[in-house]
Amino acid sequence: MIYCFFIHRFTPQALVLLTLFFFFYPMGFFDFLTEEIAIDLGTANTLIIHNDKVVVDSPSIVAKDRISGKIIAVGNEANLMQGKTHENIKTIRPLKDGVIADFDASEQMINLFIKSIPTLKNKIFSPSLVMVICIPSGITEVEMRAVKESAERVNGKEVYLIHEPMAAAIGIGVDIMQPKGNMIIDIGGGTTEIAVIALGGIVCDQSLKVAGDVFTNDIIYYMRTQHNLYVGDRTAEKIKIQIGAATEDLDDPPDEMSVQGRDLLTGKPKQIEISYREIVKALEKSILRVEDSVMETLSKTPPELAADIYNTGMYLAGGGSMLRGLDKRLSKKTDLPVYIAEDPLRAVVRGTGIVLKNIPKYKSVLIK
């Protein structure tokens, strides 16, 4: 009786639609409400892959209005404001040393990046997301939970985590499932991840909080102590990219660079010329720490895997691997061949994207 009452309440068209709903629902007819994205949530840059394309490649920075608490800019726009804001605007880098330092800002940043994806912008409904996010190998349980909760709060239905060295190895093209040792050195913005990988797992690793940000700070300190010149983060970053080097023995050394800043003695704006040799001196201590960690990881490697690494060499990924002469210097220190990944800045997100497409295959390397 009740059933007949409800049936009579619907028009014939509505009944057809209801029938189609119940018929197609188990067959995944409503899969269009779910989208898959891969995220490399980096200290310096955030990259997102959707439909096999890198759709977001922006600095991990937000600009916030101190009075209203609203986010007024994110990514490249916020990066242009860094060091140039007045007291009502604050620029925040939500990630520090590869992990979330400001939970609220990171959540809003991820949300805005996802909303900026062109194909998701035009959706009527906000889709549920299947996400694969890469994390440093030395991350704690608490830090891991912070990443996962941030993702879930921006509509993450299924959230998988993967260690950065593993994602970098997959992105470089290494077959991680083989019974063969491969050594990956991923130098990002906040951490340097060094790992020996075999049979789809990390055999031994080191997570070192010496990477791109520390190199930038080294340059700021050197300019202040050696030239009495005070420069900001953006200028130091520019110096690192333009003339940064890990060794003086370069085949194609860069030209000298003009640097502007504030004179610490007079307070006036000042310009000086610096060479790449000075940047080698500025970065020396940090590069030595990276070298020591590589040697330490090699000393912990089982002998059979060490034999494999002797034959295959080491792979460099991440933005820090683009420092001139770093591959040559590590090769000299370890007596092993060192290869830089093709497009090292995107090796990690590329690997994360491959895992996203083949979740059943890589189930063993994912942290759910």
Secondary structure, 3 states (H helix, E strand, C coil): CHHHHHHHHCCHHHHHHHHHHHHHHHHCCCHHHEEEEEEEECCCEEEEEECCEEEEEEECCEEEECCCCCEEEECHHHHHHCCCCCCCEEEECCEECCEECCHHHHHHHHHHHHHCCHHHHCCCCCCEEEEEEEECCCCCHHHHHHHHHHHHHCCEEEEEEEEHHHHHHHHHCCCCCCCCCEEEEEECCCCEEEEEEECCEEEEEEEECCCHHHHHHHHHHHHHHHHCEECCHHHHHHHHHHHCECCCCCCCCCCCEEEEEEECCCCCEEEEEECHHHHHHHHHHHHHHHHHHHHHHHHHCCHHHHHHHHHHCEEEECHHHHCECHHHHHHHHHCCCEEECCCHHHHHHHHHHHHHHCCCCCHHHCEC
